């Protein structure tokens, strides 16, 4: 069961689409693949986390992809995404997040 589409999600996705259509498309694909029922996190929190991370990617904030990758790994550990799905989403985010999106520690 994918992430439910709420009015909050729709509004944030519309705002994200204005900033970066490609990042909004990534958010939509992730929402379709997520299995939120296996997470202890509420739908509202999951929506906010996903969209907050992708907002940072769209804005090409420093280390945005690194933070997004950490979040994806937590989602994988909980069983809501598979490792290959997370890796594909992270690679796409790395392309969208700009040169400072992934900064070595």
C-alpha positions as CSV (number, residue, x, y, z in Angstrom):
1,X,0.0,0.0,0.0
2,X,1.7,3.3,-1.1
3,X,1.8,6.5,0.9
4,X,-1.7,8.0,1.1
5,X,-2.2,11.2,-0.8
6,X,-3.4,13.9,1.7
7,X,-4.2,17.6,1.1
8,X,-0.9,18.4,2.9
9,X,1.0,16.1,0.6
10,X,-0.7,17.5,-2.5
11,X,0.1,21.1,-1.5
12,X,3.7,20.4,-0.7
13,X,4.1,18.4,-3.9
14,X,2.7,21.3,-5.9
15,X,5.1,23.7,-4.2
16,X,8.0,21.3,-4.9
17,X,6.9,20.9,-8.5
18,X,7.2,24.7,-8.9
19,X,10.7,24.6,-7.6
20,X,11.9,21.5,-9.4
21,X,9.6,19.3,-11.5
22,X,12.1,16.5,-11.6
23,X,12.4,16.4,-7.8
24,X,8.6,16.4,-7.5
25,X,8.5,13.5,-9.9
26,X,11.0,11.6,-7.7
27,X,8.8,12.3,-4.6
28,X,5.8,10.8,-6.4
29,X,7.7,7.7,-7.4
30,X,9.0,7.2,-3.9
31,X,5.4,7.7,-2.4
32,X,4.2,5.0,-4.8
33,X,6.9,2.5,-3.7
34,X,6.8,3.2,0.1
35,X,5.1,0.6,2.3
36,X,4.1,2.9,5.2
37,X,2.1,0.2,7.0
38,X,5.4,-1.4,8.2
39,X,6.7,1.8,9.8
40,X,6.0,3.0,13.3
41,X,5.9,6.5,11.9
42,X,2.6,8.2,11.2
43,X,1.6,9.0,7.6
44,X,1.8,12.7,8.4
45,X,5.3,12.4,9.7
46,X,6.4,10.2,6.8
47,X,5.0,12.7,4.3
48,X,6.7,15.6,6.0
49,X,10.1,13.7,6.2
50,X,10.0,12.7,2.5
51,X,9.0,16.2,1.3
52,X,11.4,18.0,3.7
53,X,14.3,15.9,2.3
54,X,13.3,16.4,-1.3
55,X,12.8,20.2,-0.7
56,X,16.4,20.3,0.4
57,X,17.4,18.3,-2.7
58,X,15.5,20.7,-4.9
59,X,17.2,23.7,-3.2
60,X,20.6,21.9,-3.7
61,X,21.4,22.4,0.0
62,X,24.8,21.2,1.2
63,X,24.8,17.5,2.3
64,X,21.1,17.2,1.3
65,X,21.6,13.9,-0.5
66,X,23.6,12.5,2.4
67,X,20.8,13.3,4.8
68,X,18.3,11.9,2.3
69,X,20.4,8.7,2.0
70,X,20.4,8.3,5.8
71,X,16.6,8.6,5.8
72,X,16.2,6.1,3.0
73,X,18.4,3.6,4.9
74,X,16.2,3.9,8.0
75,X,13.1,3.3,5.8
76,X,14.9,0.3,4.2
77,X,15.8,-1.0,7.7
78,X,12.1,-0.9,8.7
79,X,11.2,-2.8,5.5
80,X,9.3,0.0,3.8
81,X,11.6,0.0,0.7
82,X,14.0,-2.5,-0.7
83,X,17.8,-1.7,-0.9
84,X,17.7,-1.5,-4.7
85,X,14.8,0.9,-4.6
86,X,16.5,3.2,-2.1
87,X,19.8,3.1,-4.1
88,X,18.0,4.1,-7.3
89,X,16.2,7.0,-5.5
90,X,19.5,8.1,-3.9
91,X,21.3,8.1,-7.2
92,X,18.6,10.2,-8.8
93,X,18.6,12.6,-5.8
94,X,22.4,12.9,-6.2
95,X,21.9,14.0,-9.8
96,X,19.3,16.6,-8.7
97,X,21.0,17.7,-5.5
98,X,23.9,19.5,-7.2
99,X,27.6,19.3,-6.5
100,X,27.4,20.0,-2.8
101,X,24.6,17.5,-2.2
102,X,27.0,14.8,-1.3
103,X,29.9,15.9,0.8
104,X,32.3,13.4,2.4
105,X,32.5,13.5,6.2
